[in-house]
Amino acid sequence: MRYRTRVTAPVAALMIGTATALTLDSPAQAAPDRPTGEPGPETLGDAVFPALGNDGYRVSEYHLDLAYDATTKLVEATATLRIRATQGLSRFSLDALGLDIRSVHVGGRAATWEQVDEKLRIVPAGPLPERAVATVCVSYSADPRRTLPHTAWVPTPDGFAICPQPNSAHTVFPCNDHPSDKAAFSFRLTVPEGLRAVANGTLTGTDTLSDGRTAYTYRSASPMATELVQITVGDYVIKDRQGPHGLPLRDVVPTARAAALEPALALTPGLVTWLEDRLGAAFPFETYGLLPCNSDDPKAFDFTGLETQTLTLYKPGFLLQEEKKIGSHMMHELVHSYFGNLVSPASWADLWLNEGHADFYGLLYRYERGWADSLGLTTMEARMKDTYARGDQWRHDSGPVAAPNAVNLFDSQRYLGGVLVLYAFRQLVGEDVFHAVERAFLERFRGASASTDDYIAVASEVSGQDQSGFLRDWLYGTTTPRMPGHPDWTVTPVASSFAAPHSKRGGHWHENSATL
């Protein structure tokens, strides 16, 4: 256990970015029946990551101010959070790991703090009353190359990128690191001459400082889960193009490989058009693009793509392949803009909503284009028949589709297993009702988080029939139900000695998307 305590020095004022001050509702306003408050719970009770997240407050916005030193390769940073207490708080916590904390202020006043395991415990100078709005300012430094039990940092020869999913955003900045607590984000990123800094959302300003460094500011127009944050520093060029309906597309490309990557980047407008038509919904964010991280090191990260909001992270080498090798997976990652980013999982047990939908539409795109998949199959029906046969084995090895644990979270069961659930539901209700459910789900939970129960409720409402029994059997059953419309399909008996390879993202192997 790491345990450290310090009292910080006072500061005159707390600032968001360079201009906007946030204030604290006075602790003197605390309700008389709870004058001192209570310690906030240090968990949100996630079924997969029970220690992740914190309760007693919600975050409405983050401002991250990071400065990268190319000589030391270290990051000096300040994270400023605006929070609203949901109970009287004498103490609250943020998730934080591998960060060298220097000071903590709450409402501009020095706070006492300590680091215990992956929590930063904060005791404000006075208790926060229920419904109080406060700013929390944490100054710290970080080493992107530090060895940690898990990390979001991806060091590159010229800087870094980050891969926060699922539980590692708090190795980059202190936060309430759970997708159920989405917030607004803004960034100020300062880098040496010759490097570019990029983050989610839209570039709102570029300042050349007196020492030759450049400060880039960005703001996301939509709420974002911490696991979707992207911060990148390196030798990159920005490639702008236009998508459907004038959608600005922004690719962040290693300067030396920009020309070679152009054929892959040029596919995005057509991908967006196809998906908008299929979902019946316009692209939900202010921009989209690809970020081929400036590293093909196999140790840099152990997956193909990551759907950070408005930017999808890739290794450049993957995107240098021909279209039929990459188009289906590019669609998979684009689908996450809707399922995963626009509507985030309420808990990590709901991951199938992200990955099942991404593989479902990614496979539809593949088969419509006439590209055979990794098994040599060319239709959704053929792939689902093959997946159906594996159903009991996957339930045995990886649990039911909507009941993962931390070890098997990114197994094929969350991907193709999720596709199989969606395929079965579409078989039951028909394509028109299925797409009406999809559209209603996205619209109802736009900008928020949603659970498996929420999807089942929308499915029942829109279809006009109670779908809870059908969907729960598919999502939580220990055996594979009969497939509607295919009474001849059979499930292969379980081989109890079979050991499925597990994925790795934040500690788990991950190459289980059928779109690869």
N, C-alpha and C positions, 0 to 999 in steps of 0.2 A: 504493500500500500504506500502510495506517495502522500505525504501529509505536510502541508506548509501553511503557515499563518503569517499575515502581515497586516499592519494598519497603514493605509495610504495617506499621503499628504493632501491637504485641501487644494482645490482649484477655484478660480474665480467664476468660471462659467462653463457650461457644457454646450457643445456645438454639434449639430448634424452637418456634415460636410464642412463648408467654409463659411456658411452664412446663417443657417437656420437654427435658432436655439429652441430646445424643447424644455419644458418646465415640469416640475413635480407638484402634484396636488399636495398641499401641506399635510405632514403627518399629524398636525394638531387637529385635523378634521376627522380623525379616526372615530368610528362609532363607539359610543360610551359602553356598549356591552362587550366590546372586544378591544380595549384600549391598547393592548400590547401586541395583538396579533398572535399568530402561530407559525411555526416553520412550515413552509410549503412542501408538499410531497416531492420527493426526488425521483419520481417515476410517473409515467402515464399508463403503466400497466400493459404495455404492448406484449402480445402473446409470443412473438418471436424474439424480441429484444426487450426483456422485462426491465432492464435498467435504463433504457433510453427515454429521453424526454423528462420534463418536469411539470409539476402542476402548481396551482395557486395563482397563476397569471397566464396571460396570453400576450404574444408579441404582435404588435401592429406594423412595425417597420424596423429594418436594419440599415445602418449606413456603415460600410466597411471602407476604411482608409488604410491602404497598404502601400509600403514603399519597398522596392526590391533593390538590393545592393549587388551588382554583378561581380564585385570583387570577393566579398565574403559569402555571397549566395544566400544571405539571410534576408528575412522579411521583418520590417518594423511596422507595427500595425496598431490601429485603434478601432474597436468595434463599438458602435453606439446603437443601443436598442431602445425602442419606445415600447413600454409594457403597460398592461392594465391588470391590476390585481383583481382576481376573482374571489379572494378572501382576504381577511386581515393577515398581513405577513410581518412577522418579526424577522424572518430569514427566508431567502429563496435561493435556488440554485440554477446554474446554467450547465450544459454539457461542455466539457473542455478536456482535451488530452494533448499532451506534448507541446503546450503553449507556455512560454515563460512570462507569467503575469507580472506586471510592474505596479499597476495601480488599478483601483476600482472606485468609481464614484456613482452615487445614486442621487439624481436631482441636483448635481453640482456639489454634493457634500461627500467627503471621504467616507468610505465604507470599509468595514472589517471583512476580510475574506480568507478563505483557506481552500486548498486543493486536496480533495480526497478521492482517490481512484480517478474516475472520469468525470467528476463533478467539481464545479467551482461554486462553493458555498459563499453567499454574500449576506452580510448583516448590515442593513442600512443604518445611518445615524439615528433615524427614528423609524418606528414601524409604519408600514404602508397600510392605510385603511382599505377595506374592500371598495372596489371600483376606482381606486386612485390610479392616475396616469403618471408614470415616472419614466425618466430617462436613465439608462444604465450605460456607463462609459467604461470600457475595459481597455487599458493600454497593455501591449504585450509584444513579444518577439517570437518568431518561429523559424525553425530550420527545416526547409522542405526535404532535406536528406536524412533527417533524424529517423532512426529505427524505432518503430512503435509497434504495439500489438496489431494495429490496423491503421491505415492512413489514407487520406484523400490526395496527398501531394504526389505529383508525377514530375520529378525533376527531368529537365531536358538539357542538352548541351548549352542552350542559350537562355534558359529560364525555367519555367514550370507551367504545368496545367494542373487542374484538380479533378478528381473523380470521387465525389462525396457519397454516392449510393453504395449501400443503403444507410450506413450508420457512422460515417466518417467525416461529415461536414465539420464537426466540432474539433477536428485536428487542424482546421484552417482558421476558424473563428469561434469564439464562445457563443453558444446559441441554445435554443430549445429545439434539439435536433430530432424532430419527429414530423412526418408529413401531415399530421392532423393540425399543426399550428402554422399555417401559411401566413406570409407577411409580405409587405412591400420591401423592395431592396433598391438601394443606390450604392454607388461605388466611386471612390477616388483612388486611382492607381498611379503611383509615381515610379518612373523607370529611368535608367540612364539613357544618354543619347545613343541612338541607333537601335533601340528596342521599342517594341510596341506592347501596350497592355490592352487587354480586351476583357469584357465581362458581359453578362446577360443584358438583354434589352437594347437600348438605343444610346449612342454616343451623344452626350449633351454638352460637352465642352472639352477643349484641349488647351492647356496652359504650358508655355515654355518658361521654366523657372530660371532664376539668375545664375544658377550653377550648371545650366545646360540640360538638366533633367526635364522630362515632360510629364505632366500630370493629366491623365485622361479621366473624365467623369462619365458615368453611365447610370441609367435608371431603367428599371423594369416597369412597364406600364401595367402589369398584372401581378397579383399575388403569386408567391413562389414558395415551394417547400425548400427547406434547407438542403435536401439531397439533390436539388436541381441547380444549385449555384455553380457557375463557371467563372473562374478567374485565370487568365492566361497571360504569360509574359514571354516574349521571344522575338526573333527576327521574322516577322510576319508582314504580309501585304494584305490589304482588304480588297476583295473583289466584289463589286456591287453589280446586281442584275435585277431584273423585274420579274415577279411572279404574276399569277392570275389576278385580275382586278387591281393591278397596280401595287400588289404586295411587294415591299422592299425586301430583297434577298441579300444577305451579307455573308460571304465566306471569308474565313480567316485562314490564310494559306501560308505555309513556309515559303519565304521569298525565293529560295533556290529551286523550288519544285512547283511553282505556280503554273507554268506552262504544261508540265506533264500531268497535273491534276485537273486541268480544265475540262477534259471530256466527262469526268465524273461530276464535277460541279455543275456542268451545263444540264444535267438530268433533272435537277431539282424543280424547275417550273412545271415540267410535265408530271412529275410525281405529285406535286401539290394539287394540280388540276384534277388528276384521277381521284385523289382522296376526297377532295371537296365534293366531287360529283357522287362518289360512293356514299359518303356520310350525309350529304345534303346540308352541309354546314361550312361556312367560310372558315379559312384558317384563323385560329383563335388569338394569335399574338401579333405584335407590331412588326415582327420581322422573323426570318428563319434563315438558317445557313449551316454550313459544315465547318468544322474546325479540325483539319488534319493536324494533329499534334506533331510537333517537330521532333519526333522520335519513332523509330521502328524497332527499338530495343524490345525483345520479347518480355523483358522483366518490367518494362515501363507500366503496362497494365495488361491484364490477362483476359481481355474480352475484345470484341470487334468494334462495337459502337456504344456510346453512352448518351442518353437523351437529356443532357442539361438544357434548361429552358431557353429557347430561341437559338441554341447552338447544339449541334450533335458532334460529339468528340469521336474521332477516328484515328487509327494509325494510317499514315499516308500510303503505305504499301498495299493495304487492302483496296483502296480506291483507284489504284493504278491498273486494276484488272478490267476485263471487258464487261460491258453492261450486264450481260446475263449472269455474271458471277456476283454482281454487287447490287443490282437494282432491287431485288426482293428484300434484301436487308436494309437498304436505304429507305424503302417503304416502311419496314418494321419500325425503324427509328423515328420516321416522320409521324407515324400513327401515335407515338407516345406524346406528341404535342397535344393530342386530344385525351387519350387514355393514359394517365400518369402525370401529365403536366397541367393541362386545363382542369381535369378532375384527378386529384391525387388520392392514393389509398388512405383510408382512415386508419389503418394499421398495416403492419407488414404481412399479416396473414391474408390481406386482400391483394397481394401482389399479382395473383392470376388475372385480375381485372386489367392490369397494365400489360403483362406479357402475353396473356391469352389473346387479347384484342390485337396487339401488335403483330403477333404471328398469324392470326386469322386473316387480317387484311393484307399482310405481306405475302402470304401464300396465294390468296385470291389474285393479287397482282401478278405473281409469278406465273400461275397457270393460265391467266388471260393472255399473257405474252407468249405462251407456248414454250416456256423454259422448264425442262425437267428439274426435279429437286434432287437432293443428295442421294435419294434412294432410287433415282431413275423414274419416278412417278410423275405423271403429267396432269392429274386432276385432283381436285380437293377430295372427291369421293374416294379415290384410290388411297390417298394419304390417310384419310380418316379411318378407312377400313383397317389399314396397317396399324394405326395408333390404337384403334379400338381393341385389336387383338392383344396389345401390350398393357391394356388398362389395369387388370388385376395385379400384374407384376409391379407396375409403377405405384399403385396404391400400397402394395406391400413394402416396397423399398423406400418410397418418398412420401408416404402418407396421402390422404385425400387431397384433391386439388386445392381446396381453400383451407387446409390445415397444415402448413409447413412448420418447420422449426429452423433454427439458425444454421444448421448444417446442410439441410436440403432445400433451402429457400429458393435457390436458382436452378434447381433440377428441371429436367424436361417436363415434369408434371405440371409446373407452373406455366409452361409455354405451350407445348402441344397438348398437354392435358387440359389446359384452359381452352385451346381451340376446339377440342373434342366436346367440351360442355357447350360452347357457343354453337357448334354445328348441330348437336342434338337438339338444342332449343329451337334453332331455325327449322330443323326437320319437323318439330312438333307444331309450331305456330305458323309456318310459312314465311317466305322472304319479306313480304310487305309488312307484316306485324313485327318481325324481327327488326327490321330497319327503323320502324316507328319507335320501338323500345330503345334502340341505340341512340336515336336523336333526342328522345325525351330525357334519357339518363344524362347525356352531355349537357343539355340545356338546364336541367334542374340543379345540377351540382357544379355548374360553371364557376370557376375561380375558387372552389372549395374542395373538400375531401369527402369521399364516399366509401361506404363499406359494402361488403357482399350482401348484407341484408338490404341495403338501399337499392342495389341492382335488382334483387328479387322483388322488392316492393314495386319498383317501376315496371318490371316485367308483368307483374300481376295486374296492375292498374291499366296499363296500355293494352294488354291482350284481352282484358275483360274476364279473365279467369285466374283463380288462385294457382300460381305457379310454384309456390313454396315447396310443396312435396316433391315435384319433379326436379327442380333445381337443387334442392338440398340433397337428394339422393345422388345426383351427379357430382356435387361439390364436396360432400362430406361422407359419402358412403364408403365402406371398406371393400365393396365389390362393385364392378362396373354394371350399371343398369342396361336394360335392353335398349337398342338404338331404334328410335322411331323411323319407320319406313324401310328398315333393313332387318327383318326378322331372321335372315340367314346369317348375319354376322356373328362370329363366335370369338370368345376370349380364350387366349392361351392359358392353360393352368400355370399357377405360380411355381417357380423353381426356388425353393426357400434358400438355396445356397447362393443365389445370384446376388452379386454386389454391384450396384449401379455406381458409376463415377459421379461424384458431386461437383457442382459448379464452384467457381471461386470469384467472388467479388467482395472485397473487404474480408477475405479469408475463405472464400468458397469458389471452386471452379465454375466457370461460366462460359460455355460455348454450346448451349442447348437450344438455341433458336433454330427452328426448322427452316428459316429463311436464309441460312448460310449454306 
